[in-house]
Amino acid sequence: MNILTMLWKNLWGGSRTLLFPERPEVSEHYRGLVRFDPTLCSGCAICRMRCTARAIEFRAGKGEFYWSYDPGHCTFCGRCVEGCKEHALSQDSECPPIYLTPGELKKSYTVARKQTVKPAVVPATVAAEPAASPANGGAQ
């Protein structure tokens, strides 16, 4: 393309940006803020391990754990959501709200650990009585 043609299009082609409060429409598979449902979480911390941006913080304690998410660090890749076996994480389908101070959208939770129910040990079934044999004095 000729440089003069490109300059002409840029100078007299009109505005190609949106003014501040307006936002472009999001695509169908847009990945926004991560949402956490503490009632479903088992405290496995796989989401923290999968988060390469370190937006998820997890600390375990006795009987409870601490989980927090800072969207200011998030790259919205969705790896944490994909790795959550309990489906405690999901992502919004709209743009995150505008925020002006760091940590303004940060969410933190302290969650009690779920009690795991250990299955009762079932004793091995008693072997059936051996069939009577002539050597044992049983009938044939």
C-alpha positions in Angstrom: 0.0 0.0 0.0 1.3 3.4 -0.8 2.2 5.5 2.2 0.2 8.5 1.0 -2.9 6.3 0.6 -2.4 5.0 4.2 -2.0 8.6 5.5 -5.1 9.7 3.7 -7.2 6.9 5.2 -5.9 7.5 8.7 -6.4 11.3 8.6 -9.8 11.4 7.0 -11.2 7.9 7.7 -12.9 8.9 10.9 -12.5 7.7 14.5 -11.9 4.0 15.0 -11.9 4.1 18.8 -14.7 4.2 21.3 -15.1 7.0 23.8 -14.6 6.1 27.5 -17.7 4.6 29.0 -18.5 2.6 25.8 -17.1 -0.9 25.4 -16.9 -3.2 22.5 -19.2 -6.2 22.4 -17.5 -9.3 23.7 -17.2 -12.5 21.7 -19.2 -15.6 22.4 -16.4 -17.4 24.2 -15.0 -14.5 26.2 -13.4 -15.3 29.5 -13.9 -12.7 32.3 -13.6 -12.7 36.0 -13.2 -16.0 37.9 -16.0 -16.7 40.3 -15.6 -19.0 43.3 -18.3 -21.1 45.0 -16.9 -22.0 48.5 -19.7 -24.6 49.0 -18.3 -26.8 46.2 -14.6 -26.4 47.0 -12.7 -29.3 48.5 -9.5 -27.3 49.2 -7.3 -29.3 46.8 -5.4 -26.1 45.7 -5.1 -27.3 42.1 -6.4 -23.9 40.9 -3.5 -22.2 42.6 -1.0 -24.6 41.1 -2.5 -24.1 37.6 -2.5 -20.2 37.9 0.6 -19.1 36.1 -0.2 -15.4 36.9 -0.3 -16.0 40.6 -3.7 -14.4 40.9 -5.0 -17.2 43.2 -3.6 -17.4 46.7 -4.3 -20.5 48.9 -3.2 -21.3 52.4 -4.2 -24.3 54.4 -4.8 -24.5 58.1 -6.3 -26.9 60.6 -9.9 -27.5 59.7 -10.1 -24.5 57.3 -8.3 -22.9 54.3 -7.9 -19.4 52.9 -8.6 -18.8 49.2 -8.3 -15.4 47.5 -8.4 -14.1 43.9 -7.0 -10.9 42.6 -8.2 -10.0 39.0 -5.5 -7.4 38.8 -3.0 -10.2 38.4 -5.2 -12.5 36.3 -4.6 -13.1 32.6 -8.1 -14.7 32.2 -6.6 -17.8 30.6 -9.1 -20.2 32.3 -6.5 -22.8 33.4 -7.8 -22.7 37.0 -11.4 -23.2 35.9 -10.4 -26.2 33.6 -8.5 -27.8 36.4 -11.2 -27.6 39.1 -12.6 -31.1 39.5 -15.3 -29.9 41.9 -16.5 -27.2 39.5 -16.1 -24.6 42.3 -14.7 -22.1 39.8 -16.4 -20.5 36.8 -15.7 -17.4 34.6 -18.0 -14.6 33.7 -19.0 -14.0 30.1 -18.9 -10.2 30.4 -16.1 -7.6 30.8 -14.8 -7.0 34.3 -15.9 -3.7 35.9 -13.6 -0.7 35.7 -11.5 -0.2 38.9 -9.1 2.5 39.8 -7.1 1.2 42.8 -5.1 -2.0 42.9 -6.8 -4.8 44.8 -10.3 -3.2 44.6 -11.8 -6.3 43.0 -9.9 -8.8 45.1 -12.1 -11.5 46.8 -11.0 -13.5 49.8 -12.7 -16.5 51.5 -12.0 -18.5 54.6 -13.6 -21.9 54.2 -14.1 -24.8 56.6 -12.8 -28.0 55.3 -15.3 -30.7 54.4 -15.3 -33.7 56.7 -14.4 -36.8 54.7 -16.4 -39.8 55.6 -14.2 -42.9 55.6 -16.0 -46.0 54.5 -16.5 -48.5 57.3 -14.2 -51.5 57.1 -16.3 -54.5 56.2 -14.9 -57.7 57.6 -14.1 -60.3 55.0 -17.1 -62.5 54.5 -16.8 -65.7 56.4 -16.1 -68.5 54.1 -19.0 -70.9 53.7 -18.8 -73.9 55.9 -16.9 -76.6 54.1 -19.1 -79.4 52.8 -19.3 -82.4 55.0 -16.9 -85.1 53.8 -16.7 -88.8 54.8 -13.4 -88.2 56.5 -15.0 -85.7 58.8 -17.8 -88.0 59.6 -20.4 -86.3 57.4 -23.0 -87.9 55.3 -22.6 -88.4 51.6 
